């Protein structure tokens, strides 16, 4: 997991977002046992207390659950995961659409650009 921290946002919130991305992208599947706090702290090069705060928040939000002697796991509630994925998608799409509309694109032009980008990105996995 590669996170480049934004100095303008609290690190624990960025860790939350990074872990949510792993969950909604199915990189960490439902029921997956996540790495320990210590291992995650080393991965992120942050204090374990920062990781603990992020994981506690993710538990409170229903993305993770703990088993006393076994560790933390990704929720088995696939509906919760799908709802989060849809919500995150909406945030990205609306921000993107708003920005292009501000730039003067019409709805038709915007759709054409999206279609072109999808074709480029899915044609053999090519990226600019």
N, C-alpha and C positions, 0 to 999 in steps of 0.2 A: 504494500500500500504506500503510495507516494503522495504526501501532502506537502505543499509549499505554503507555509503559514503566511497569512495576511497580517501585517503588524497592526492594522486598524480594527481587527476583530479579536475577541477573546479566543484563546487557543482551544479551550474546552468546547466551544461552540463549533469550531472548525473540525475538531475530532468527531463530534456528533455527526456533522454533515458527511464526513468521510466514511464513517461506519454505516450511516444510513444508505449511502451510495453503494457500499459493498452488499448490503442486504437487499435493496430493491433491484440491483442488477443481478441478483442471484449468485454472486461470487461467494457470499456467505449464505448458504441455503437455510431454510427453515430447519431448526434443530441442530444446526452447526454449533459445536463447542468453540467459543471464541478464545483467542490467546489470553493468557493471564495479564493482569494489570501490569506486572513487572515487564513482561515481554512487549506489551503494547507501548509502555513508556520508553523502552529502548528503541523500538521501531520508530516512534515519533520524536525521539530525543527530547522528551519532556519529563517533568516531575511525575511520579506515580500518582500523586494527589490530583493532578490535572486529569489524568486518565480516569481515575476513580470517580471524579465529579461527572465526567462525560458519560461513563457507563451507568452511573446511578440515574442520571437524567433519561438515558435510553431505556432503562428498566421502568422508570416511572411512566414513560410514554408508551410502553408496551412493545418495544422492539426487541428487548432482551428479557430473560428471566434467569434467576439463580437457583441452583440446587446446592444445598448447604455444603456438601462434601465433594461435589463434582465440578463446580465452576459455573460459568455463565454460558448461556446458549441463546441463539437467535430464536425468536418466537416461533411457535408452530402455527400461529394464526396467519395463514396466507392471505386472508381478507384484509388484515391490518397492513401487511406488506404491500398488497396491490393498491390499497387506498393511499398509502404514503407515496408509492410510485406515481400514481395518477396526480396527486397533489404537487409533487415535485415537478412533474412534466408540465402541468398547467402553469406553474410559476415561471419556468424557463420559456415556454411558448408565448405567454402573454407579454413577458418582458421583451422578447425578441420582436413580436408583432408590433408592440407599442413603439419600439425604437425605429423600426423600418417605416411605420406610418409617420412618425415625427420627421423622418428623412424625406418624406414626400412620395413614397411608393404608394401606388394604388393597391387595392386588394388583389387585383388580377396580376400585377407585376410581382407582388410579394409571393403569390402562389407559384408563379413561374420560376422565380429564384429558388424557392424551396425545392421544387421538382428537379431543377438543374443540380442543386447541391446533393440531393438524395441520389440521383443518377451517378454523379461523380464519386460519391462516397461508397456506394454499393457495387460499383463496377470494379471488381477485383480488389476491393479494399483500398483503393487509391486515395491518398490524402494530398492536398496541396502543401 
